[in-house]
Amino acid sequence: MTAGRPGDAPPGAARGARARSVSLWLALLTLFGIAGLIALGVWQIERRTWKLALIDSVEHRIHAVPEPMPVPAAWAAINAANDEYRRVTVTGRFLHDRETLVKAVTDQGAGFWVLTPLQTSDGTVVLINRGFVPPERREQASRSDGNPAAPVSITGLLRLTEPKGGFLRNNDVAGDRWYSRDVEAIAAARGLPRTAPFFIDAGATPNPGGYPLGGLTVVAFHNSHLIYALTWFGLAIMLAGASLRAAGGAAFLRLLPGGARILARRTGPDAEEAARSI
């Protein structure tokens, strides 16, 4: 058997040092993981506060006294946070020969939204979502009573354009098949100048003949932030508990700031042996 050279550390001491180094890194990674999970939980709480404020704001808008439709000088500043679902009113004449049918699924079943351009007295145009028609009413001749030629006043909710398609399909401009209310694309396809960058969902005022059927706007916001927050906080607690158990309790406390003082307050031979083993 070969004797170790003077000054060499015993093999057991080297293994202990490596074990302590690994334990330290695992403890640090665990602390970072717990901190990250807690941060995600706090972020979800903040998101929930923001979402509740948004819901309250929208609820106020949809029941407010209608305002005149924004003028062209204000169009560039319109955004979802401040303007979506505002009640607005506008007067003009429908351009029925340039209407667009957009695929829709509603409480009334599958069918189409009827988007008809409304031209105001100053020549500007805004698309009006007049409401829903079932497939058997898609042709204008089947609902001619509901297509007034005289000027009309429309009150409804301001909605932002939907440029990304819908029903997992892109709009087919060439084939005149529309799956979302993409204002810019519809205006270009129908040759509409000076068109507002938004559309208006008409209210529930009945149209002669019953179609289009307006007032079907669904105002709903997904709000699961509290569930997400509780999930992240729960995972943080589970990770902390599992780490304490795996680290043997006392060893993990020793690696935490102030952990040595906690151990020092313990009494008895078991606490002393735990302190020496770290």
PyMOL commands that set and color helices and strands:
alter all, ss='L'
color gray80, all
select helices_A, chain A and resi 11-62+72-77+80-83+96-98+135-137+140-146+183-190+208-210+225-246+250-255+259-264+269-276
alter helices_A, ss='H'
color red, helices_A
select strands_A, chain A and resi 67-68+87-94+100-106+109-119+125-133+152-160+195-202
alter strands_A, ss='S'
color yellow, strands_A
deselect
rebuild
show_as cartoon
